[in-house]
Amino acid sequence: MHPRFCPQPAGEEKQESAEDHAQRLGWTEEDLSRWRKGDARKVPLARQLRGETTMTLAWIAGRLQMGTASRVAFWLRKGV
């Protein structure tokens, strides 16, 4: 069968897979709540999530407790 005709996982399945991957990065909810929104430890996590998953900036902002998607984008550009 030609590759372009191979069935692809549904978007929802891809999202779940990316979220599972994101959860395995090694941080805890307690850590995230203690650290400031732009903490230098959160920015590399956000960068890794952005580079290795399909999670949106809004999801990353919420999950890492970093404020808004635009602030995450700022911190990623700034390279804290």
LUMVEX-723860 format. One record per residue: chain; x, y, z of N, C-alpha, C in turn; residue in one letter. Coordinates in steps of 0.02 Angstrom, whole numbers, plus 50000, padded with zeros to 5 digits. Layout:
# LUMVEX-723860
{A {X Y Z} {X Y Z} {X Y Z} a}
...
This chain:
# LUMVEX-723860
{A {50042 49941 50000} {50000 50000 50000} {50045 50062 50000} m}
{A {50026 50111 49962} {50063 50173 49958} {50058 50211 50025} h}
{A {50113 50241 50049} {50112 50274 50115} {50058 50327 50124} p}
{A {50040 50363 50071} {49991 50415 50081} {49921 50386 50093} r}
{A {49912 50322 50079} {49847 50290 50091} {49845 50252 50157} f}
{A {49900 50253 50194} {49900 50219 50259} {49858 50258 50308} c}
{A {49818 50222 50347} {49776 50257 50395} {49819 50292 50448} p}
{A {49800 50353 50466} {49835 50392 50516} {49792 50394 50579} q}
{A {49825 50399 50638} {49786 50405 50699} {49745 50469 50698} p}
{A {49687 50466 50730} {49644 50524 50733} {49678 50579 50773} a}
{A {49658 50641 50761} {49688 50697 50797} {49684 50690 50872} g}
{A {49629 50664 50896} {49620 50654 50968} {49672 50605 50995} e}
{A {49686 50552 50958} {49736 50503 50979} {49805 50535 50981} e}
{A {49821 50576 50931} {49885 50611 50930} {49891 50657 50990} k}
{A {49837 50692 51006} {49837 50738 51063} {49850 50700 51128} q}
{A {49816 50643 51137} {49826 50604 51198} {49898 50579 51202} e}
{A {49925 50557 51147} {49993 50533 51145} {50042 50588 51165} s}
{A {50032 50648 51139} {50075 50704 51155} {50068 50723 51228} a}
{A {50008 50721 51254} {49997 50737 51325} {50030 50686 51369} e}
{A {50026 50622 51351} {50060 50570 51390} {50135 50584 51391} d}
{A {50162 50601 51334} {50234 50617 51330} {50251 50676 51376} h}
{A {50210 50727 51374} {50221 50786 51414} {50221 50771 51489} a}
{A {50179 50725 51509} {50173 50707 51580} {50234 50671 51606} q}
{A {50274 50642 51562} {50332 50602 51583} {50396 50642 51590} r}
{A {50392 50708 51591} {50453 50748 51593} {50485 50753 51662} l}
{A {50450 50732 51714} {50481 50728 51779} {50467 50783 51829} g}
{A {50418 50825 51817} {50402 50877 51866} {50337 50858 51900} w}
{A {50327 50887 51958} {50265 50873 51996} {50222 50936 52000} t}
{A {50159 50926 52015} {50112 50982 52024} {50137 51028 52080} e}
{A {50164 50999 52132} {50189 51038 52189} {50246 51084 52167} e}
{A {50292 51056 52127} {50347 51097 52101} {50320 51156 52061} d}
{A {50275 51142 52016} {50248 51193 51972} {50212 51248 52010} l}
{A {50176 51229 52062} {50140 51280 52100} {50187 51323 52142} s}
{A {50243 51295 52163} {50292 51333 52203} {50332 51382 52160} r}
{A {50349 51362 52100} {50391 51403 52056} {50351 51462 52027} w}
{A {50385 51518 52015} {50353 51576 51984} {50333 51560 51912} r}
{A {50288 51600 51884} {50264 51587 51816} {50321 51585 51765} k}
{A {50369 51630 51771} {50425 51632 51723} {50488 51602 51751} g}
{A {50482 51558 51798} {50541 51527 51830} {50586 51495 51778} d}
{A {50652 51503 51789} {50701 51478 51741} {50697 51402 51733} a}
{A {50667 51366 51780} {50658 51294 51774} {50599 51276 51730} r}
{A {50550 51320 51726} {50490 51306 51685} {50503 51318 51611} k}
{A {50544 51367 51595} {50555 51385 51525} {50585 51327 51485} v}
{A {50637 51293 51510} {50662 51235 51473} {50609 51179 51466} p}
{A {50567 51171 51516} {50513 51122 51511} {50465 51142 51455} l}
{A {50448 51206 51454} {50403 51230 51401} {50434 51221 51333} a}
{A {50499 51236 51328} {50534 51228 51264} {50535 51155 51242} r}
{A {50546 51110 51289} {50547 51039 51274} {50478 51015 51252} q}
{A {50427 51036 51288} {50359 51017 51269} {50342 51043 51199} l}
{A {50361 51104 51186} {50346 51135 51120} {50383 51098 51064} r}
{A {50444 51078 51077} {50485 51045 51026} {50469 50972 51015} g}
{A {50447 50938 51068} {50438 50866 51063} {50366 50843 51060} e}
{A {50318 50889 51068} {50248 50870 51067} {50209 50917 51022} t}
{A {50145 50903 51015} {50102 50947 50976} {50060 50992 51021} t}
{A {50078 50995 51085} {50039 51034 51132} {50043 51109 51114} m}
{A {49988 51143 51123} {49985 51214 51107} {50017 51256 51162} t}
{A {50033 51318 51146} {50060 51363 51197} {50010 51373 51253} l}
{A {49945 51375 51237} {49894 51382 51288} {49894 51322 51335} a}
{A {49900 51262 51308} {49902 51202 51350} {49964 51204 51394} w}
{A {50021 51221 51365} {50084 51224 51402} {50078 51276 51458} i}
{A {50050 51334 51443} {50041 51386 51493} {49999 51361 51552} a}
{A {49945 51327 51537} {49901 51301 51589} {49934 51245 51628} g}
{A {49964 51199 51593} {49993 51140 51626} {50053 51158 51669} r}
{A {50094 51205 51646} {50153 51225 51684} {50140 51284 51730} l}
{A {50077 51307 51731} {50057 51364 51772} {50101 51424 51758} q}
{A {50104 51442 51693} {50147 51497 51670} {50107 51558 51649} m}
{A {50043 51561 51663} {50003 51619 51643} {49969 51606 51576} g}
{A {49982 51651 51528} {49948 51647 51463} {49994 51619 51409} t}
{A {49964 51600 51353} {50002 51575 51296} {50051 51628 51271} a}
{A {50030 51691 51271} {50074 51744 51247} {50135 51754 51292} s}
{A {50127 51743 51357} {50184 51748 51403} {50232 51689 51392} r}
{A {50205 51630 51378} {50248 51573 51363} {50289 51588 51300} v}
{A {50255 51615 51250} {50290 51633 51188} {50345 51684 51202} a}
{A {50331 51733 51245} {50381 51783 51264} {50441 51749 51296} f}
{A {50429 51706 51345} {50484 51674 51380} {50524 51628 51334} w}
{A {50490 51595 51288} {50526 51552 51240} {50570 51594 51194} l}
{A {50546 51651 51172} {50586 51696 51130} {50644 51726 51169} r}
{A {50630 51745 51231} {50680 51777 51273} {50736 51729 51291} k}
{A {50718 51665 51299} {50769 51614 51314} {50794 51618 51385} g}
{A {50749 51629 51432} {50767 51634 51503} {50807 51574 51525} v}
